[in-house]
């Protein structure tokens, strides 16, 4: 499979069309910047490996 770089600006444009959002031009750069931050956080989370012997907790209690 060929690896492609994720283009956040293109993603925002396509999703706004898909969801029929009228994203005004003056807000687009801010939305793209926030999605860049979300992408950076997601990369950190996805790079964290969890050992196979770890089981999912069915109930979380405080």
C-alpha positions in Angstrom: 0.0 0.0 0.0 1.3 3.4 -0.9 1.7 5.9 2.0 0.2 9.3 1.5 0.7 12.4 3.6 -2.5 13.5 5.3 -3.4 17.0 4.0 -5.3 18.7 6.8 -6.5 21.6 4.7 -7.9 19.3 2.1 -9.6 17.2 4.8 -11.3 20.3 6.3 -12.5 21.4 2.8 -13.9 18.0 2.0 -15.5 17.4 5.4 -17.1 20.9 5.3 -18.7 20.0 1.9 -19.8 16.6 3.1 -21.4 18.0 6.2 -22.8 21.0 4.3 -21.0 23.4 6.6 -20.6 26.9 5.4 -17.1 27.5 6.6 -16.3 31.2 6.2 -12.9 32.0 4.8 -11.8 34.0 7.8 -12.3 30.9 10.0 -10.8 28.3 7.8 -7.2 28.9 8.8 -8.1 28.5 12.5 -10.0 25.3 11.9 -7.1 23.9 9.9 -4.7 24.9 12.7 -6.8 23.2 15.3 -7.0 20.0 13.2 -3.2 20.1 12.9 -3.1 20.1 16.7 -5.6 17.2 16.9 -3.4 15.3 14.4 -0.3 15.8 16.5 -2.1 14.5 19.6 -3.6 11.5 17.7 -0.1 10.6 16.4 1.2 10.5 20.0 -1.7 8.3 21.1 -1.4 5.9 18.2 2.3 5.5 18.7 1.8 4.2 22.2 1.9 0.4 22.1 -0.1 -1.6 24.5 1.0 -5.1 25.4 -1.2 -8.0 24.2 -1.7 -9.2 27.8 -3.5 -6.0 28.8 -7.2 -6.5 29.0 -9.9 -3.9 28.4 -11.7 -2.7 31.5 -15.4 -3.4 31.1 -16.4 -0.9 33.8 -14.6 2.3 34.8 -15.3 3.6 38.3 -14.3 6.8 40.1 
